[in-house]
C-alpha cells in the first residue's frame, strides 16, 4: 500500500498486532511452575529422624539392635540417632536433645521400667512418638503400661522352653531325680527377668521335677559377677547335690552360675545350663572343650532392632500406628548349631 506524502507516494505499513502467547510456551511455563512448586514442597517436608536409646550400650545384644536399626535407616531412608542412656537423668536429657534436634520419635529400652510414666509424659510434652523395646514400662500401680506401644519378648514362653530343654537333657543323661537339683538364678526386680525364670521353673515342675529340689539364687546385680556370687552362696548351702540344672534371666546369669559350679568341680558331665539371648555365649561355644553351658534361646535382635525402627518410621511418615503390644520368641542354639543359626539370623556371615 502507498500513501501521499508531500506529493510523493510512500509505502504504508500496517501496525503489528500483539502476538498471543503460544500454547507451547504456556505449557512450558506451566510445567516449570509445577516443578518449582514440587521442589518447594519437597524441601519443606521434614526428614524423618528417629532416636534409639538403650540402657547398656556396651552389651552385644544392644549392639546388634543398633546394627539392624542402622540397616533399616539405610534401606528406608531416615536418620537414626543412637544414644546410650544408662540412667533416668540421661534418658530425660536425651529426649530433650532429640526434640531440639528435630526428631519425631524414639525407641527405648529403659534402664528402669519404673521410669515409664516420666518417659511417656516427657515424650508427650516434646510431641515425640514413643515405642518401648525389650523391657515394658511399669506404671505407678506396678502394672505394665499397656497404652504405651511396645515390642518385647514373650518372656514366659521363652522361660518355658528353657525348662523343657533342661528336663529333656536330664532324662537323656539318665540323671536321677534324687541327686539332681535346679539352680534358678533370679533377678525379680525386673518383671521380664521374673517371667523368664518362673516360666522355666513352671515347665520343670510340669515335667515332674520336685518343687523342693528347685532353689533360687537371687542376684544383687544383673551380670556375670552378680550371678557368680549368688550361686556360690547356694552351692555352699547344698553340698549334697550331684547334678545341677541351671536357668536364669539371660546368658550372663547362666554363665556366672557355670563359673561358680566349675569352681566347685562341676563340669559339662555334671551340670547343664541353658541361657537366654544367644549373644553373650558365643565365646563359650567356641571354646575347644565343652562347658556346662549347653545352649541358649537366641532372641531376634534383628526383629527388635530393624522391626521397631521400621514400625516407628511408618508411624511417622505414613501415619501407620503399630500394635500396642508385639512379642517375639527365641530359637535354641547349641555348640553344634550356633554358627548356622547365627548366619540364618543375619548376625554372622
Secondary structure, DSSP 8 states (H G I E B T S, - for coil): -EEEETTEEEE-----------HHHHHHHHHHHHHHHHHHHHHHS---EEEEEES-TTSHHHHHHHHHHHHHHHHHT-EEEEEE--SHHHHHHHHHHHHHTT--EEEE--S-GGGHHHHHHHHHHTT-EEEEEES--B-TTSSB-TTS-EEEE-HHHHHHHHHHHHHHHHHHHT--GGGEEEEEEE-TTSHHHHHHHHHHHHHHHHTT--GGGEEEEE-SSSSHHHHHHHHHHHHHH-TT--EEEEEESSHHHHHHHHHHHHHTT--TTTEEEEEEESSTTHHHHTSSS--SEEEEEE--HHIIIIIHHHHHHHHHHH-----SEEEE--EEEETTTHHHHHHHTTS--
